Amino acid sequence: MSMMAFGFACLWGISPKKWFQNKEWLLGIAWVATYLFSWFWSEDTTYWIERVQVKLPILLLPLSFYFVPRLSKSQIWIITLTLCVLLCIGISYSSYHFLLQPQAYIEGYNYANILPTIPKNDHIRFSMLMAIGIAWCLSQYPHTKSKTRKWILISFIWVFAIWLHVLAARSGLVAFYILCSACLFRMLWMPQYRKSGIILLISFVVLAIIAFNTIPTLQHRIGHFKYSLIVFQQGEMAGNYNDIGRYISYDIAIRKIIENPWTGVGAGDIMSAMNDGYNQWYSHIEQNLRLVPHNQFLIAGMAAGIPGILIFMAWIFFPLRHAPKNRDGFYIWVIWAMLFVTLLVEPMLEIQFGIFVYLFPLLWQQYIVPQRTPNKV
């Protein structure tokens, strides 16, 4: 409802003829259209409707952001502060549950059980949004003149960074370390920031070592990952290990795409085709452990074949085309990279919250870049 209200407010009074100026939106429509057309060769129409329905924000958010009126600096600050407060509410929710049974939750990390998060225990998307929140705060820091606001941003950054390590969701941690590595590389590359970059690099390494040796949830999470690798190296294809389960889903998806390279199996038959693959090649894996491909590119290929993958890639890479070569453009690249990695290991765009986490931060970062004028009315 909030996304619909946002779209209504942005598009009110805008001639539909002007909508077609937004090439990113048109590419998004083209990708969603591959799912729509796959109806002709999908047998499970109920599942097809679900796959199409969750992608409807792609038809609205990019277009709406294109016509958002220019916001003032104070309005941008309010939005930034609101995001940070909402993330802190999410942290408080997880902390409350953790404090009720700390030892039980710590031990649960040995079995890949993560702390409860909102919404609906989706720790992957929540941790991703938190990592992006850090990038968001960093991008706003140079544009903030008030010392009080600068300290507020720094405080939020520290809180989010610490909690990412306590939550120990790998997607969020990988995104966080991509952000840190990119910022450090940029500082070391620029002569005027090189000394500060070296100091920050040393501090970063020291703090990372401390975190990996003192936070029990993170230690158990690493231990579970190492054990999964040992099991995988021994050739045990067990579906009750997250990483092995992902590998199996990739293997089945690639085989199914090879069988149907030009049309895929149809968006409505992705799950049924995966079940057929499990029955054929991994019949020992229980039904409740069978996954859709945990890779958005492979899902696009299963839905509509190689053409679906190519159209999807064109849409994904398009935001980089107009990123300016300055500090603001740098954060577009970084946030894009953080989100791109998630697409490789998660079906990010197969649930509505995942689509929001992917679209909104990236579109927002493009919108607030001063050099861009999105409302070409």
KOLMIZA-477487 format. One line per 5 residues: their letters; for each residue x, y, z of C-alpha. Coordinates in pm, whole numbers. Example, Ala and Ser with C-alpha at 12.3 -4.5 7.8 and 13.67 -1.06 7.14 Angstrom:
BEGIN
AS) 1230,-450,780; 1367,-106,714
//
This chain:
BEGIN
MSMMA) 0,0,0; 284,239,82; 453,171,-253; 124,229,-433; 75,558,-247
FGFAC) 431,659,-335; 370,583,-702; 39,771,-704; 201,1080,-549; 494,1080,-793
LWGIS) 300,1008,-1113; -1,1230,-1049; -31,1477,-1335; 257,1325,-1535; 170,1242,-1894
PKKWF) 220,870,-1973; 415,982,-2280; 691,1102,-2048; 712,767,-1874; 896,619,-2171
QNKEW) 1193,852,-2114; 1302,618,-1835; 1507,343,-2001; 1576,165,-1673; 1201,126,-1622
LLGIA) 1158,-5,-1978; 1427,-268,-1922; 1253,-371,-1599; 927,-407,-1791; 1105,-619,-2053
WVATY) 1233,-856,-1783; 895,-887,-1612; 746,-948,-1958; 962,-1262,-1992; 778,-1399,-1687
LFSWF) 444,-1291,-1832; 503,-1458,-2168; 620,-1777,-2001; 253,-1835,-1913; 218,-2000,-2253
WSEDT) 447,-2286,-2150; 380,-2292,-1772; 147,-2560,-1641; 120,-2437,-1281; -70,-2110,-1329
TYWIE) -106,-2051,-953; 272,-2048,-904; 307,-1838,-1220; 72,-1574,-1074; 278,-1565,-753
RVQVK) 605,-1516,-946; 457,-1231,-1150; 275,-1066,-861; 581,-1014,-643; 754,-835,-932
LPILL) 490,-566,-974; 698,-311,-774; 949,-324,-1061; 678,-166,-1277; 623,113,-1024
LPLSF) 928,210,-816; 1180,293,-1094; 920,502,-1275; 809,678,-957; 1164,773,-857
YFVPR) 1216,921,-1202; 952,1185,-1130; 1008,1248,-758; 1018,1625,-692; 1353,1750,-570
LSKSQ) 1374,1716,-192; 1547,1964,36; 1852,1871,246; 1639,1873,561; 1391,1631,403
IWIIT) 1674,1399,297; 1806,1412,653; 1463,1317,792; 1445,1018,557; 1798,910,653
LTLCV) 1720,943,1023; 1395,751,979; 1576,462,811; 1832,448,1093; 1563,454,1363
LLCIG) 1370,175,1190; 1686,-36,1170; 1745,26,1541; 1390,-94,1612; 1478,-411,1421
ISYSS) 1794,-450,1629; 1592,-405,1948; 1350,-677,1837; 1635,-925,1782; 1811,-819,2103
YHFLL) 1496,-879,2307; 1471,-1238,2185; 1844,-1293,2234; 1836,-1173,2596; 1553,-1415,2676
QPQAY) 1763,-1721,2583; 2120,-1611,2507; 2286,-1951,2539; 2022,-2128,2332; 2058,-1880,2046
IEGYN) 2439,-1891,2060; 2434,-2271,2038; 2180,-2250,1757; 2441,-2086,1536; 2619,-2422,1523
YANIL) 2321,-2539,1317; 2275,-2225,1104; 1987,-2099,1321; 1994,-1719,1317; 1842,-1473,1563
PTIPK) 1481,-1372,1491; 1455,-1060,1276; 1180,-850,1126; 1003,-893,897; 918,-1263,917
NDHIR) 1267,-1369,1031; 1415,-1268,695; 1765,-1218,835; 1921,-1208,488; 1726,-907,362
FSMLM) 1739,-739,705; 2118,-770,727; 2151,-648,369; 1941,-342,447; 2156,-276,753
AIGIA) 2477,-292,548; 2321,-60,291; 2218,167,579; 2586,201,666; 2665,294,306
WCLSQ) 2374,537,309; 2507,710,622; 2861,726,479; 2734,883,157; 2543,1148,354
YPHTK) 2829,1229,593; 3023,1466,359; 2701,1656,277; 2618,1709,645; 2746,2038,789
SKTRK) 2616,2001,1145; 2865,1841,1386; 2578,1697,1587; 2435,1525,1281; 2779,1395,1185
WILIS) 2816,1232,1528; 2466,1086,1496; 2561,928,1163; 2887,792,1306; 2700,644,1604
FIWVF) 2451,468,1378; 2735,333,1161; 2907,180,1463; 2585,30,1599; 2497,-127,1263
AIWLH) 2851,-257,1205; 2866,-422,1548; 2520,-573,1514; 2598,-717,1172; 2871,-921,1338
VLAAR) 2642,-1026,1623; 2366,-1130,1382; 2633,-1301,1167; 2416,-1329,855; 2669,-1392,581
SGLVA) 2498,-1189,309; 2503,-878,525; 2862,-938,635; 2982,-988,278; 2806,-667,174
FYILC) 2962,-483,471; 3312,-599,384; 3262,-507,18; 3175,-158,138; 3475,-141,372
SACLF) 3717,-271,108; 3589,-25,-153; 3619,271,87; 3969,170,196; 4084,119,-162
RMLWM) 3947,461,-259; 4126,630,32; 4454,455,-44; 4420,545,-413; 4378,917,-343
PQYRK) 4702,1085,-223; 4529,1335,5; 4360,1053,200; 4639,794,187; 4767,842,544
SGIIL) 4416,832,684; 4351,525,473; 4653,342,616; 4544,424,973; 4191,313,892
LISFV) 4319,-8,732; 4518,-101,1043; 4220,-19,1265; 3992,-218,1039; 4212,-529,1057
VLAII) 4251,-504,1435; 3877,-456,1495; 3791,-741,1256; 4026,-975,1444; 3870,-872,1775
AFNTI) 3519,-928,1639; 3601,-1272,1497; 3757,-1379,1828; 3512,-1236,2081; 3158,-1253,1935
PTLQH) 3024,-1607,2001; 2746,-1603,1742; 2997,-1508,1473; 3242,-1776,1589; 2977,-2048,1577
RIGHF) 2860,-1926,1237; 3215,-1954,1102; 3249,-2298,1261; 2932,-2418,1087; 3059,-2285,754
KYSLI) 3393,-2462,794; 3220,-2788,881; 2997,-2754,574; 3310,-2722,360; 3455,-3038,514
VFQQG) 3133,-3227,443; 3128,-3096,85; 3492,-3193,25; 3408,-3544,142; 3148,-3561,-134
EMAGN) 2846,-3575,95; 2559,-3398,-86; 2345,-3330,221; 2055,-3089,185; 2057,-2991,553
YNDIG) 2365,-2772,501; 2286,-2430,353; 2591,-2405,129; 2564,-2758,-3; 2192,-2703,-60
RYISY) 2275,-2395,-268; 2529,-2589,-474; 2275,-2862,-545; 2014,-2605,-652; 2268,-2449,-891
DIAIR) 2352,-2787,-1041; 1988,-2878,-1105; 1902,-2532,-1243; 2193,-2533,-1488; 2092,-2877,-1615
KIIEN) 1732,-2763,-1663; 1841,-2449,-1849; 2060,-2661,-2079; 1755,-2880,-2150; 1541,-2570,-2230
PWTGV) 1790,-2301,-2342; 1555,-2071,-2538; 1232,-2079,-2341; 1324,-2212,-1998; 1071,-2423,-1811
GAGDI) 831,-2131,-1753; 797,-1913,-1443; 507,-2123,-1322; 700,-2451,-1336; 1027,-2353,-1169
MSAMN) 953,-2542,-848; 807,-2846,-1024; 1110,-2861,-1258; 1341,-2840,-957; 1150,-3124,-789
DGYNQ) 1191,-3333,-1103; 1562,-3258,-1093; 1587,-3356,-728; 1400,-3680,-798; 1632,-3755,-1090
WYSHI) 1974,-3658,-949; 1936,-3601,-571; 1646,-3823,-469; 1789,-3872,-118; 1715,-3509,-23
EQNLR) 1392,-3467,171; 1109,-3260,28; 1131,-2986,292; 1501,-2930,209; 1453,-2882,-164
LVPHN) 1520,-2529,-286; 1454,-2308,-582; 1786,-2196,-737; 1956,-1963,-489; 2081,-1745,-771
QFLIA) 1861,-1483,-938; 2029,-1523,-1277; 1958,-1897,-1280; 1596,-1835,-1184; 1566,-1590,-1475
GMAAG) 1709,-1862,-1700; 1469,-2126,-1573; 1174,-1890,-1623; 1262,-1775,-1976; 1585,-1938,-2089
IPGIL) 1896,-1756,-2214; 1690,-1460,-2349; 1554,-1410,-1997; 1906,-1407,-1852; 2030,-1153,-2109
IFMAW) 1738,-915,-2055; 1778,-949,-1680; 2151,-870,-1703; 2082,-562,-1916; 1842,-434,-1649
IFFPL) 2079,-514,-1362; 2382,-341,-1516; 2196,-37,-1652; 2225,180,-1334; 2604,186,-1375
RHAPK) 2578,348,-1715; 2505,698,-1583; 2690,686,-1249; 2906,1001,-1232; 3279,965,-1173
NRDGF) 3282,1135,-834; 3215,1053,-469; 2839,1023,-520; 2889,795,-818; 3126,587,-606
YIWVI) 2843,503,-365; 2615,406,-653; 2880,157,-764; 2935,27,-410; 2567,-19,-325
WAMLF) 2516,-184,-664; 2806,-424,-593; 2667,-507,-247; 2330,-594,-398; 2479,-774,-699
VTLLV) 2662,-1025,-479; 2334,-1108,-307; 2175,-1186,-644; 2443,-1451,-695; 2359,-1643,-377
EPMLE) 1991,-1567,-311; 1659,-1558,-500; 1649,-1191,-399; 1378,-1081,-640; 1138,-1368,-579
IQFGI) 990,-1212,-265; 846,-863,-234; 1067,-754,57; 1371,-863,-143; 1258,-652,-439
FVYLF) 1214,-354,-209; 1559,-400,-51; 1710,-425,-398; 1525,-140,-568; 1472,128,-307
PLLWQ) 1834,185,-187; 1974,178,-540; 1707,410,-680; 1740,639,-379; 2118,665,-421
QYIVP) 2073,750,-788; 1810,1006,-699; 2014,1203,-445; 2321,1234,-669; 2332,1610,-726
QRTPN) 2444,1583,-1090; 2133,1388,-1189; 1798,1550,-1264; 1545,1266,-1244; 1227,1468,-1291
KV) 1261,1555,-1660; 914,1697,-1694
//
